[in-house]
Amino acid sequence: MFGMGYACSAESRLEDAVLWYRRCLRADPSHMAANSNLAEVLVRLNQTDDAIEVCQKALEIYPDDANFHFDLGLLLFRQNRLAEARTILEKGATHNPQDKEIQDLLGTIRKGQDR
């Protein structure tokens, strides 16, 4: 199922990819790559709220994963939900303090909030 989602995504058959990734996650909700790829495809479809929900669910399963923290923080940032983004990114930074993407986005948010 994951492979079908990946193939559909690569062929820009995004709606089909969503269906396959969701099937994969019904069978195995902890499938890390399916969670990540589903969120990415949803963003490509401009379904940001759904992508946020996928990232939130993934963080329930993988609370220490800095990548999901970054993805969720970035999506919240893009929606101008800066306080929420900052909280999520700060949690991600505790799990991977050297993550440049997290640190850069946190810096941008802090600058904006300090004005």
Phi and psi restraints in degrees (range 20) as a CNS / XPLOR table:
assign (resid 1 and name C) (resid 2 and name N)
       (resid 2 and name CA) (resid 2 and name C) 1.0 -61.1 20.0 2
assign (resid 2 and name N) (resid 2 and name CA)
       (resid 2 and name C) (resid 3 and name N) 1.0 -44.1 20.0 2
assign (resid 2 and name C) (resid 3 and name N)
       (resid 3 and name CA) (resid 3 and name C) 1.0 -60.0 20.0 2
assign (resid 3 and name N) (resid 3 and name CA)
       (resid 3 and name C) (resid 4 and name N) 1.0 -37.1 20.0 2
assign (resid 3 and name C) (resid 4 and name N)
       (resid 4 and name CA) (resid 4 and name C) 1.0 -67.0 20.0 2
assign (resid 4 and name N) (resid 4 and name CA)
       (resid 4 and name C) (resid 5 and name N) 1.0 -40.9 20.0 2
assign (resid 4 and name C) (resid 5 and name N)
       (resid 5 and name CA) (resid 5 and name C) 1.0 -62.3 20.0 2
assign (resid 5 and name N) (resid 5 and name CA)
       (resid 5 and name C) (resid 6 and name N) 1.0 -42.8 20.0 2
assign (resid 5 and name C) (resid 6 and name N)
       (resid 6 and name CA) (resid 6 and name C) 1.0 -63.3 20.0 2
assign (resid 6 and name N) (resid 6 and name CA)
       (resid 6 and name C) (resid 7 and name N) 1.0 -45.1 20.0 2
assign (resid 6 and name C) (resid 7 and name N)
       (resid 7 and name CA) (resid 7 and name C) 1.0 -63.2 20.0 2
assign (resid 7 and name N) (resid 7 and name CA)
       (resid 7 and name C) (resid 8 and name N) 1.0 -43.7 20.0 2
assign (resid 7 and name C) (resid 8 and name N)
       (resid 8 and name CA) (resid 8 and name C) 1.0 -63.0 20.0 2
assign (resid 8 and name N) (resid 8 and name CA)
       (resid 8 and name C) (resid 9 and name N) 1.0 -40.8 20.0 2
assign (resid 8 and name C) (resid 9 and name N)
       (resid 9 and name CA) (resid 9 and name C) 1.0 -62.9 20.0 2
assign (resid 9 and name N) (resid 9 and name CA)
       (resid 9 and name C) (resid 10 and name N) 1.0 -44.0 20.0 2
assign (resid 9 and name C) (resid 10 and name N)
       (resid 10 and name CA) (resid 10 and name C) 1.0 -63.0 20.0 2
assign (resid 10 and name N) (resid 10 and name CA)
       (resid 10 and name C) (resid 11 and name N) 1.0 -29.3 20.0 2
assign (resid 10 and name C) (resid 11 and name N)
       (resid 11 and name CA) (resid 11 and name C) 1.0 -91.6 20.0 2
assign (resid 11 and name N) (resid 11 and name CA)
       (resid 11 and name C) (resid 12 and name N) 1.0 8.9 20.0 2
assign (resid 11 and name C) (resid 12 and name N)
       (resid 12 and name CA) (resid 12 and name C) 1.0 60.0 20.0 2
assign (resid 12 and name N) (resid 12 and name CA)
       (resid 12 and name C) (resid 13 and name N) 1.0 26.8 20.0 2
assign (resid 12 and name C) (resid 13 and name N)
       (resid 13 and name CA) (resid 13 and name C) 1.0 -94.3 20.0 2
assign (resid 13 and name N) (resid 13 and name CA)
       (resid 13 and name C) (resid 14 and name N) 1.0 72.0 20.0 2
assign (resid 13 and name C) (resid 14 and name N)
       (resid 14 and name CA) (resid 14 and name C) 1.0 -68.1 20.0 2
assign (resid 14 and name N) (resid 14 and name CA)
       (resid 14 and name C) (resid 15 and name N) 1.0 -40.3 20.0 2
assign (resid 14 and name C) (resid 15 and name N)
       (resid 15 and name CA) (resid 15 and name C) 1.0 -62.2 20.0 2
assign (resid 15 and name N) (resid 15 and name CA)
       (resid 15 and name C) (resid 16 and name N) 1.0 -40.0 20.0 2
assign (resid 15 and name C) (resid 16 and name N)
       (resid 16 and name CA) (resid 16 and name C) 1.0 -65.7 20.0 2
assign (resid 16 and name N) (resid 16 and name CA)
       (resid 16 and name C) (resid 17 and name N) 1.0 -39.8 20.0 2
assign (resid 16 and name C) (resid 17 and name N)
       (resid 17 and name CA) (resid 17 and name C) 1.0 -59.8 20.0 2
assign (resid 17 and name N) (resid 17 and name CA)
       (resid 17 and name C) (resid 18 and name N) 1.0 -43.2 20.0 2
assign (resid 17 and name C) (resid 18 and name N)
       (resid 18 and name CA) (resid 18 and name C) 1.0 -58.3 20.0 2
assign (resid 18 and name N) (resid 18 and name CA)
       (resid 18 and name C) (resid 19 and name N) 1.0 -45.6 20.0 2
assign (resid 18 and name C) (resid 19 and name N)
       (resid 19 and name CA) (resid 19 and name C) 1.0 -59.8 20.0 2
assign (resid 19 and name N) (resid 19 and name CA)
       (resid 19 and name C) (resid 20 and name N) 1.0 -44.8 20.0 2
assign (resid 19 and name C) (resid 20 and name N)
       (resid 20 and name CA) (resid 20 and name C) 1.0 -68.5 20.0 2
assign (resid 20 and name N) (resid 20 and name CA)
       (resid 20 and name C) (resid 21 and name N) 1.0 -42.0 20.0 2
assign (resid 20 and name C) (resid 21 and name N)
       (resid 21 and name CA) (resid 21 and name C) 1.0 -64.2 20.0 2
assign (resid 21 and name N) (resid 21 and name CA)
       (resid 21 and name C) (resid 22 and name N) 1.0 -38.9 20.0 2
assign (resid 21 and name C) (resid 22 and name N)
       (resid 22 and name CA) (resid 22 and name C) 1.0 -66.0 20.0 2
assign (resid 22 and name N) (resid 22 and name CA)
       (resid 22 and name C) (resid 23 and name N) 1.0 -38.5 20.0 2
assign (resid 22 and name C) (resid 23 and name N)
       (resid 23 and name CA) (resid 23 and name C) 1.0 -61.7 20.0 2
assign (resid 23 and name N) (resid 23 and name CA)
       (resid 23 and name C) (resid 24 and name N) 1.0 -44.1 20.0 2
assign (resid 23 and name C) (resid 24 and name N)
       (resid 24 and name CA) (resid 24 and name C) 1.0 -59.4 20.0 2
assign (resid 24 and name N) (resid 24 and name CA)
       (resid 24 and name C) (resid 25 and name N) 1.0 -43.5 20.0 2
assign (resid 24 and name C) (resid 25 and name N)
       (resid 25 and name CA) (resid 25 and name C) 1.0 -72.6 20.0 2
assign (resid 25 and name N) (resid 25 and name CA)
       (resid 25 and name C) (resid 26 and name N) 1.0 -27.7 20.0 2
assign (resid 25 and name C) (resid 26 and name N)
       (resid 26 and name CA) (resid 26 and name C) 1.0 -65.2 20.0 2
assign (resid 26 and name N) (resid 26 and name CA)
       (resid 26 and name C) (resid 27 and name N) 1.0 -38.1 20.0 2
assign (resid 26 and name C) (resid 27 and name N)
       (resid 27 and name CA) (resid 27 and name C) 1.0 -75.3 20.0 2
assign (resid 27 and name N) (resid 27 and name CA)
       (resid 27 and name C) (resid 28 and name N) 1.0 -35.5 20.0 2
assign (resid 27 and name C) (resid 28 and name N)
       (resid 28 and name CA) (resid 28 and name C) 1.0 -147.4 20.0 2
assign (resid 28 and name N) (resid 28 and name CA)
       (resid 28 and name C) (resid 29 and name N) 1.0 88.2 20.0 2
assign (resid 28 and name C) (resid 29 and name N)
       (resid 29 and name CA) (resid 29 and name C) 1.0 -60.1 20.0 2
assign (resid 29 and name N) (resid 29 and name CA)
       (resid 29 and name C) (resid 30 and name N) 1.0 -18.9 20.0 2
assign (resid 29 and name C) (resid 30 and name N)
       (resid 30 and name CA) (resid 30 and name C) 1.0 -92.1 20.0 2
assign (resid 30 and name N) (resid 30 and name CA)
       (resid 30 and name C) (resid 31 and name N) 1.0 7.7 20.0 2
assign (resid 30 and name C) (resid 31 and name N)
       (resid 31 and name CA) (resid 31 and name C) 1.0 -66.9 20.0 2
assign (resid 31 and name N) (resid 31 and name CA)
       (resid 31 and name C) (resid 32 and name N) 1.0 102.3 20.0 2
assign (resid 31 and name C) (resid 32 and name N)
       (resid 32 and name CA) (resid 32 and name C) 1.0 -59.8 20.0 2
assign (resid 32 and name N) (resid 32 and name CA)
       (resid 32 and name C) (resid 33 and name N) 1.0 -48.4 20.0 2
assign (resid 32 and name C) (resid 33 and name N)
       (resid 33 and name CA) (resid 33 and name C) 1.0 -66.2 20.0 2
assign (resid 33 and name N) (resid 33 and name CA)
       (resid 33 and name C) (resid 34 and name N) 1.0 -35.5 20.0 2
assign (resid 33 and name C) (resid 34 and name N)
       (resid 34 and name CA) (resid 34 and name C) 1.0 -65.8 20.0 2
assign (resid 34 and name N) (resid 34 and name CA)
       (resid 34 and name C) (resid 35 and name N) 1.0 -40.5 20.0 2
assign (resid 34 and name C) (resid 35 and name N)
       (resid 35 and name CA) (resid 35 and name C) 1.0 -60.9 20.0 2
assign (resid 35 and name N) (resid 35 and name CA)
       (resid 35 and name C) (resid 36 and name N) 1.0 -48.5 20.0 2
assign (resid 35 and name C) (resid 36 and name N)
       (resid 36 and name CA) (resid 36 and name C) 1.0 -63.1 20.0 2
assign (resid 36 and name N) (resid 36 and name CA)
       (resid 36 and name C) (resid 37 and name N) 1.0 -47.5 20.0 2
assign (resid 36 and name C) (resid 37 and name N)
       (resid 37 and name CA) (resid 37 and name C) 1.0 -67.7 20.0 2
assign (resid 37 and name N) (resid 37 and name CA)
       (resid 37 and name C) (resid 38 and name N) 1.0 -36.7 20.0 2
assign (resid 37 and name C) (resid 38 and name N)
       (resid 38 and name CA) (resid 38 and name C) 1.0 -62.3 20.0 2
assign (resid 38 and name N) (resid 38 and name CA)
       (resid 38 and name C) (resid 39 and name N) 1.0 -45.2 20.0 2
assign (resid 38 and name C) (resid 39 and name N)
       (resid 39 and name CA) (resid 39 and name C) 1.0 -59.7 20.0 2
assign (resid 39 and name N) (resid 39 and name CA)
       (resid 39 and name C) (resid 40 and name N) 1.0 -42.8 20.0 2
assign (resid 39 and name C) (resid 40 and name N)
       (resid 40 and name CA) (resid 40 and name C) 1.0 -62.2 20.0 2
assign (resid 40 and name N) (resid 40 and name CA)
       (resid 40 and name C) (resid 41 and name N) 1.0 -44.7 20.0 2
assign (resid 40 and name C) (resid 41 and name N)
       (resid 41 and name CA) (resid 41 and name C) 1.0 -65.2 20.0 2
assign (resid 41 and name N) (resid 41 and name CA)
       (resid 41 and name C) (resid 42 and name N) 1.0 -40.6 20.0 2
assign (resid 41 and name C) (resid 42 and name N)
       (resid 42 and name CA) (resid 42 and name C) 1.0 -61.7 20.0 2
assign (resid 42 and name N) (resid 42 and name CA)
       (resid 42 and name C) (resid 43 and name N) 1.0 -38.2 20.0 2
assign (resid 42 and name C) (resid 43 and name N)
       (resid 43 and name CA) (resid 43 and name C) 1.0 -62.7 20.0 2
assign (resid 43 and name N) (resid 43 and name CA)
       (resid 43 and name C) (resid 44 and name N) 1.0 -43.8 20.0 2
assign (resid 43 and name C) (resid 44 and name N)
       (resid 44 and name CA) (resid 44 and name C) 1.0 -61.9 20.0 2
assign (resid 44 and name N) (resid 44 and name CA)
       (resid 44 and name C) (resid 45 and name N) 1.0 -26.9 20.0 2
assign (resid 44 and name C) (resid 45 and name N)
       (resid 45 and name CA) (resid 45 and name C) 1.0 -90.6 20.0 2
assign (resid 45 and name N) (resid 45 and name CA)
       (resid 45 and name C) (resid 46 and name N) 1.0 7.7 20.0 2
assign (resid 45 and name C) (resid 46 and name N)
       (resid 46 and name CA) (resid 46 and name C) 1.0 59.9 20.0 2
assign (resid 46 and name N) (resid 46 and name CA)
       (resid 46 and name C) (resid 47 and name N) 1.0 33.5 20.0 2
assign (resid 46 and name C) (resid 47 and name N)
       (resid 47 and name CA) (resid 47 and name C) 1.0 -107.0 20.0 2
assign (resid 47 and name N) (resid 47 and name CA)
       (resid 47 and name C) (resid 48 and name N) 1.0 61.7 20.0 2
assign (resid 47 and name C) (resid 48 and name N)
       (resid 48 and name CA) (resid 48 and name C) 1.0 -61.9 20.0 2
assign (resid 48 and name N) (resid 48 and name CA)
       (resid 48 and name C) (resid 49 and name N) 1.0 -41.7 20.0 2
assign (resid 48 and name C) (resid 49 and name N)
       (resid 49 and name CA) (resid 49 and name C) 1.0 -60.5 20.0 2
assign (resid 49 and name N) (resid 49 and name CA)
       (resid 49 and name C) (resid 50 and name N) 1.0 -39.4 20.0 2
assign (resid 49 and name C) (resid 50 and name N)
       (resid 50 and name CA) (resid 50 and name C) 1.0 -67.5 20.0 2
assign (resid 50 and name N) (resid 50 and name CA)
       (resid 50 and name C) (resid 51 and name N) 1.0 -38.4 20.0 2
assign (resid 50 and name C) (resid 51 and name N)
       (resid 51 and name CA) (resid 51 and name C) 1.0 -64.1 20.0 2
assign (resid 51 and name N) (resid 51 and name CA)
       (resid 51 and name C) (resid 52 and name N) 1.0 -40.0 20.0 2
assign (resid 51 and name C) (resid 52 and name N)
       (resid 52 and name CA) (resid 52 and name C) 1.0 -60.8 20.0 2
assign (resid 52 and name N) (resid 52 and name CA)
       (resid 52 and name C) (resid 53 and name N) 1.0 -43.8 20.0 2
assign (resid 52 and name C) (resid 53 and name N)
       (resid 53 and name CA) (resid 53 and name C) 1.0 -61.6 20.0 2
assign (resid 53 and name N) (resid 53 and name CA)
       (resid 53 and name C) (resid 54 and name N) 1.0 -41.2 20.0 2
assign (resid 53 and name C) (resid 54 and name N)
       (resid 54 and name CA) (resid 54 and name C) 1.0 -62.1 20.0 2
assign (resid 54 and name N) (resid 54 and name CA)
       (resid 54 and name C) (resid 55 and name N) 1.0 -45.0 20.0 2
assign (resid 54 and name C) (resid 55 and name N)
       (resid 55 and name CA) (resid 55 and name C) 1.0 -64.3 20.0 2
assign (resid 55 and name N) (resid 55 and name CA)
       (resid 55 and name C) (resid 56 and name N) 1.0 -39.8 20.0 2
assign (resid 55 and name C) (resid 56 and name N)
       (resid 56 and name CA) (resid 56 and name C) 1.0 -62.6 20.0 2
assign (resid 56 and name N) (resid 56 and name CA)
       (resid 56 and name C) (resid 57 and name N) 1.0 -43.4 20.0 2
assign (resid 56 and name C) (resid 57 and name N)
       (resid 57 and name CA) (resid 57 and name C) 1.0 -65.0 20.0 2
assign (resid 57 and name N) (resid 57 and name CA)
       (resid 57 and name C) (resid 58 and name N) 1.0 -40.0 20.0 2
assign (resid 57 and name C) (resid 58 and name N)
       (resid 58 and name CA) (resid 58 and name C) 1.0 -62.7 20.0 2
assign (resid 58 and name N) (resid 58 and name CA)
       (resid 58 and name C) (resid 59 and name N) 1.0 -38.1 20.0 2
assign (resid 58 and name C) (resid 59 and name N)
       (resid 59 and name CA) (resid 59 and name C) 1.0 -69.2 20.0 2
assign (resid 59 and name N) (resid 59 and name CA)
       (resid 59 and name C) (resid 60 and name N) 1.0 -25.3 20.0 2
assign (resid 59 and name C) (resid 60 and name N)
       (resid 60 and name CA) (resid 60 and name C) 1.0 -66.1 20.0 2
assign (resid 60 and name N) (resid 60 and name CA)
       (resid 60 and name C) (resid 61 and name N) 1.0 -34.6 20.0 2
assign (resid 60 and name C) (resid 61 and name N)
       (resid 61 and name CA) (resid 61 and name C) 1.0 -84.1 20.0 2
assign (resid 61 and name N) (resid 61 and name CA)
       (resid 61 and name C) (resid 62 and name N) 1.0 -40.2 20.0 2
assign (resid 61 and name C) (resid 62 and name N)
       (resid 62 and name CA) (resid 62 and name C) 1.0 -121.5 20.0 2
assign (resid 62 and name N) (resid 62 and name CA)
       (resid 62 and name C) (resid 63 and name N) 1.0 70.4 20.0 2
assign (resid 62 and name C) (resid 63 and name N)
       (resid 63 and name CA) (resid 63 and name C) 1.0 -65.8 20.0 2
assign (resid 63 and name N) (resid 63 and name CA)
       (resid 63 and name C) (resid 64 and name N) 1.0 -17.0 20.0 2
assign (resid 63 and name C) (resid 64 and name N)
       (resid 64 and name CA) (resid 64 and name C) 1.0 -99.2 20.0 2
assign (resid 64 and name N) (resid 64 and name CA)
       (resid 64 and name C) (resid 65 and name N) 1.0 5.1 20.0 2
assign (resid 64 and name C) (resid 65 and name N)
       (resid 65 and name CA) (resid 65 and name C) 1.0 -84.2 20.0 2
assign (resid 65 and name N) (resid 65 and name CA)
       (resid 65 and name C) (resid 66 and name N) 1.0 110.3 20.0 2
assign (resid 65 and name C) (resid 66 and name N)
       (resid 66 and name CA) (resid 66 and name C) 1.0 -65.3 20.0 2
assign (resid 66 and name N) (resid 66 and name CA)
       (resid 66 and name C) (resid 67 and name N) 1.0 -30.0 20.0 2
assign (resid 66 and name C) (resid 67 and name N)
       (resid 67 and name CA) (resid 67 and name C) 1.0 -65.0 20.0 2
assign (resid 67 and name N) (resid 67 and name CA)
       (resid 67 and name C) (resid 68 and name N) 1.0 -43.1 20.0 2
assign (resid 67 and name C) (resid 68 and name N)
       (resid 68 and name CA) (resid 68 and name C) 1.0 -67.6 20.0 2
assign (resid 68 and name N) (resid 68 and name CA)
       (resid 68 and name C) (resid 69 and name N) 1.0 -34.5 20.0 2
assign (resid 68 and name C) (resid 69 and name N)
       (resid 69 and name CA) (resid 69 and name C) 1.0 -62.1 20.0 2
assign (resid 69 and name N) (resid 69 and name CA)
       (resid 69 and name C) (resid 70 and name N) 1.0 -44.2 20.0 2
assign (resid 69 and name C) (resid 70 and name N)
       (resid 70 and name CA) (resid 70 and name C) 1.0 -64.0 20.0 2
assign (resid 70 and name N) (resid 70 and name CA)
       (resid 70 and name C) (resid 71 and name N) 1.0 -47.4 20.0 2
assign (resid 70 and name C) (resid 71 and name N)
       (resid 71 and name CA) (resid 71 and name C) 1.0 -58.2 20.0 2
assign (resid 71 and name N) (resid 71 and name CA)
       (resid 71 and name C) (resid 72 and name N) 1.0 -46.6 20.0 2
assign (resid 71 and name C) (resid 72 and name N)
       (resid 72 and name CA) (resid 72 and name C) 1.0 -66.4 20.0 2
assign (resid 72 and name N) (resid 72 and name CA)
       (resid 72 and name C) (resid 73 and name N) 1.0 -43.2 20.0 2
assign (resid 72 and name C) (resid 73 and name N)
       (resid 73 and name CA) (resid 73 and name C) 1.0 -60.0 20.0 2
assign (resid 73 and name N) (resid 73 and name CA)
       (resid 73 and name C) (resid 74 and name N) 1.0 -41.1 20.0 2
assign (resid 73 and name C) (resid 74 and name N)
       (resid 74 and name CA) (resid 74 and name C) 1.0 -65.3 20.0 2
assign (resid 74 and name N) (resid 74 and name CA)
       (resid 74 and name C) (resid 75 and name N) 1.0 -42.5 20.0 2
assign (resid 74 and name C) (resid 75 and name N)
       (resid 75 and name CA) (resid 75 and name C) 1.0 -63.5 20.0 2
assign (resid 75 and name N) (resid 75 and name CA)
       (resid 75 and name C) (resid 76 and name N) 1.0 -41.7 20.0 2
assign (resid 75 and name C) (resid 76 and name N)
       (resid 76 and name CA) (resid 76 and name C) 1.0 -66.0 20.0 2
assign (resid 76 and name N) (resid 76 and name CA)
       (resid 76 and name C) (resid 77 and name N) 1.0 -39.8 20.0 2
assign (resid 76 and name C) (resid 77 and name N)
       (resid 77 and name CA) (resid 77 and name C) 1.0 -59.5 20.0 2
assign (resid 77 and name N) (resid 77 and name CA)
       (resid 77 and name C) (resid 78 and name N) 1.0 -44.9 20.0 2
assign (resid 77 and name C) (resid 78 and name N)
       (resid 78 and name CA) (resid 78 and name C) 1.0 -63.7 20.0 2
assign (resid 78 and name N) (resid 78 and name CA)
       (resid 78 and name C) (resid 79 and name N) 1.0 -23.5 20.0 2
assign (resid 78 and name C) (resid 79 and name N)
       (resid 79 and name CA) (resid 79 and name C) 1.0 -93.0 20.0 2
assign (resid 79 and name N) (resid 79 and name CA)
       (resid 79 and name C) (resid 80 and name N) 1.0 8.4 20.0 2
assign (resid 79 and name C) (resid 80 and name N)
       (resid 80 and name CA) (resid 80 and name C) 1.0 62.9 20.0 2
assign (resid 80 and name N) (resid 80 and name CA)
       (resid 80 and name C) (resid 81 and name N) 1.0 28.9 20.0 2
assign (resid 80 and name C) (resid 81 and name N)
       (resid 81 and name CA) (resid 81 and name C) 1.0 -97.3 20.0 2
assign (resid 81 and name N) (resid 81 and name CA)
       (resid 81 and name C) (resid 82 and name N) 1.0 68.0 20.0 2
assign (resid 81 and name C) (resid 82 and name N)
       (resid 82 and name CA) (resid 82 and name C) 1.0 -66.2 20.0 2
assign (resid 82 and name N) (resid 82 and name CA)
       (resid 82 and name C) (resid 83 and name N) 1.0 -42.3 20.0 2
assign (resid 82 and name C) (resid 83 and name N)
       (resid 83 and name CA) (resid 83 and name C) 1.0 -62.8 20.0 2
assign (resid 83 and name N) (resid 83 and name CA)
       (resid 83 and name C) (resid 84 and name N) 1.0 -43.3 20.0 2
assign (resid 83 and name C) (resid 84 and name N)
       (resid 84 and name CA) (resid 84 and name C) 1.0 -64.9 20.0 2
assign (resid 84 and name N) (resid 84 and name CA)
       (resid 84 and name C) (resid 85 and name N) 1.0 -43.7 20.0 2
assign (resid 84 and name C) (resid 85 and name N)
       (resid 85 and name CA) (resid 85 and name C) 1.0 -60.4 20.0 2
assign (resid 85 and name N) (resid 85 and name CA)
       (resid 85 and name C) (resid 86 and name N) 1.0 -44.1 20.0 2
assign (resid 85 and name C) (resid 86 and name N)
       (resid 86 and name CA) (resid 86 and name C) 1.0 -61.7 20.0 2
assign (resid 86 and name N) (resid 86 and name CA)
       (resid 86 and name C) (resid 87 and name N) 1.0 -44.7 20.0 2
assign (resid 86 and name C) (resid 87 and name N)
       (resid 87 and name CA) (resid 87 and name C) 1.0 -59.9 20.0 2
assign (resid 87 and name N) (resid 87 and name CA)
       (resid 87 and name C) (resid 88 and name N) 1.0 -46.7 20.0 2
assign (resid 87 and name C) (resid 88 and name N)
       (resid 88 and name CA) (resid 88 and name C) 1.0 -63.8 20.0 2
assign (resid 88 and name N) (resid 88 and name CA)
       (resid 88 and name C) (resid 89 and name N) 1.0 -44.8 20.0 2
assign (resid 88 and name C) (resid 89 and name N)
       (resid 89 and name CA) (resid 89 and name C) 1.0 -66.9 20.0 2
assign (resid 89 and name N) (resid 89 and name CA)
       (resid 89 and name C) (resid 90 and name N) 1.0 -36.8 20.0 2
assign (resid 89 and name C) (resid 90 and name N)
       (resid 90 and name CA) (resid 90 and name C) 1.0 -64.2 20.0 2
assign (resid 90 and name N) (resid 90 and name CA)
       (resid 90 and name C) (resid 91 and name N) 1.0 -38.1 20.0 2
assign (resid 90 and name C) (resid 91 and name N)
       (resid 91 and name CA) (resid 91 and name C) 1.0 -63.5 20.0 2
assign (resid 91 and name N) (resid 91 and name CA)
       (resid 91 and name C) (resid 92 and name N) 1.0 -43.3 20.0 2
assign (resid 91 and name C) (resid 92 and name N)
       (resid 92 and name CA) (resid 92 and name C) 1.0 -61.6 20.0 2
assign (resid 92 and name N) (resid 92 and name CA)
       (resid 92 and name C) (resid 93 and name N) 1.0 -37.2 20.0 2
assign (resid 92 and name C) (resid 93 and name N)
       (resid 93 and name CA) (resid 93 and name C) 1.0 -66.4 20.0 2
assign (resid 93 and name N) (resid 93 and name CA)
       (resid 93 and name C) (resid 94 and name N) 1.0 -28.6 20.0 2
assign (resid 93 and name C) (resid 94 and name N)
       (resid 94 and name CA) (resid 94 and name C) 1.0 -68.6 20.0 2
assign (resid 94 and name N) (resid 94 and name CA)
       (resid 94 and name C) (resid 95 and name N) 1.0 -27.3 20.0 2
assign (resid 94 and name C) (resid 95 and name N)
       (resid 95 and name CA) (resid 95 and name C) 1.0 -87.2 20.0 2
assign (resid 95 and name N) (resid 95 and name CA)
       (resid 95 and name C) (resid 96 and name N) 1.0 -25.4 20.0 2
assign (resid 95 and name C) (resid 96 and name N)
       (resid 96 and name CA) (resid 96 and name C) 1.0 -149.5 20.0 2
assign (resid 96 and name N) (resid 96 and name CA)
       (resid 96 and name C) (resid 97 and name N) 1.0 79.9 20.0 2
assign (resid 96 and name C) (resid 97 and name N)
       (resid 97 and name CA) (resid 97 and name C) 1.0 -61.6 20.0 2
assign (resid 97 and name N) (resid 97 and name CA)
       (resid 97 and name C) (resid 98 and name N) 1.0 -22.1 20.0 2
assign (resid 97 and name C) (resid 98 and name N)
       (resid 98 and name CA) (resid 98 and name C) 1.0 -90.4 20.0 2
assign (resid 98 and name N) (resid 98 and name CA)
       (resid 98 and name C) (resid 99 and name N) 1.0 2.0 20.0 2
assign (resid 98 and name C) (resid 99 and name N)
       (resid 99 and name CA) (resid 99 and name C) 1.0 -66.8 20.0 2
assign (resid 99 and name N) (resid 99 and name CA)
       (resid 99 and name C) (resid 100 and name N) 1.0 108.6 20.0 2
assign (resid 99 and name C) (resid 100 and name N)
       (resid 100 and name CA) (resid 100 and name C) 1.0 -63.8 20.0 2
assign (resid 100 and name N) (resid 100 and name CA)
       (resid 100 and name C) (resid 101 and name N) 1.0 -39.5 20.0 2
assign (resid 100 and name C) (resid 101 and name N)
       (resid 101 and name CA) (resid 101 and name C) 1.0 -62.2 20.0 2
assign (resid 101 and name N) (resid 101 and name CA)
       (resid 101 and name C) (resid 102 and name N) 1.0 -44.5 20.0 2
assign (resid 101 and name C) (resid 102 and name N)
       (resid 102 and name CA) (resid 102 and name C) 1.0 -62.9 20.0 2
assign (resid 102 and name N) (resid 102 and name CA)
       (resid 102 and name C) (resid 103 and name N) 1.0 -47.0 20.0 2
assign (resid 102 and name C) (resid 103 and name N)
       (resid 103 and name CA) (resid 103 and name C) 1.0 -63.6 20.0 2
assign (resid 103 and name N) (resid 103 and name CA)
       (resid 103 and name C) (resid 104 and name N) 1.0 -41.0 20.0 2
assign (resid 103 and name C) (resid 104 and name N)
       (resid 104 and name CA) (resid 104 and name C) 1.0 -64.2 20.0 2
assign (resid 104 and name N) (resid 104 and name CA)
       (resid 104 and name C) (resid 105 and name N) 1.0 -45.2 20.0 2
assign (resid 104 and name C) (resid 105 and name N)
       (resid 105 and name CA) (resid 105 and name C) 1.0 -68.3 20.0 2
assign (resid 105 and name N) (resid 105 and name CA)
       (resid 105 and name C) (resid 106 and name N) 1.0 -38.6 20.0 2
assign (resid 105 and name C) (resid 106 and name N)
       (resid 106 and name CA) (resid 106 and name C) 1.0 -60.1 20.0 2
assign (resid 106 and name N) (resid 106 and name CA)
       (resid 106 and name C) (resid 107 and name N) 1.0 -42.1 20.0 2
assign (resid 106 and name C) (resid 107 and name N)
       (resid 107 and name CA) (resid 107 and name C) 1.0 -60.7 20.0 2
assign (resid 107 and name N) (resid 107 and name CA)
       (resid 107 and name C) (resid 108 and name N) 1.0 -43.1 20.0 2
assign (resid 107 and name C) (resid 108 and name N)
       (resid 108 and name CA) (resid 108 and name C) 1.0 -62.0 20.0 2
assign (resid 108 and name N) (resid 108 and name CA)
       (resid 108 and name C) (resid 109 and name N) 1.0 -44.6 20.0 2
assign (resid 108 and name C) (resid 109 and name N)
       (resid 109 and name CA) (resid 109 and name C) 1.0 -65.1 20.0 2
assign (resid 109 and name N) (resid 109 and name CA)
       (resid 109 and name C) (resid 110 and name N) 1.0 -44.7 20.0 2
assign (resid 109 and name C) (resid 110 and name N)
       (resid 110 and name CA) (resid 110 and name C) 1.0 -61.5 20.0 2
assign (resid 110 and name N) (resid 110 and name CA)
       (resid 110 and name C) (resid 111 and name N) 1.0 -41.0 20.0 2
assign (resid 110 and name C) (resid 111 and name N)
       (resid 111 and name CA) (resid 111 and name C) 1.0 -60.7 20.0 2
assign (resid 111 and name N) (resid 111 and name CA)
       (resid 111 and name C) (resid 112 and name N) 1.0 -44.3 20.0 2
assign (resid 111 and name C) (resid 112 and name N)
       (resid 112 and name CA) (resid 112 and name C) 1.0 -66.0 20.0 2
assign (resid 112 and name N) (resid 112 and name CA)
       (resid 112 and name C) (resid 113 and name N) 1.0 -34.8 20.0 2
assign (resid 112 and name C) (resid 113 and name N)
       (resid 113 and name CA) (resid 113 and name C) 1.0 -79.7 20.0 2
assign (resid 113 and name N) (resid 113 and name CA)
       (resid 113 and name C) (resid 114 and name N) 1.0 -23.4 20.0 2
assign (resid 113 and name C) (resid 114 and name N)
       (resid 114 and name CA) (resid 114 and name C) 1.0 -83.6 20.0 2
assign (resid 114 and name N) (resid 114 and name CA)
       (resid 114 and name C) (resid 115 and name N) 1.0 -5.3 20.0 2
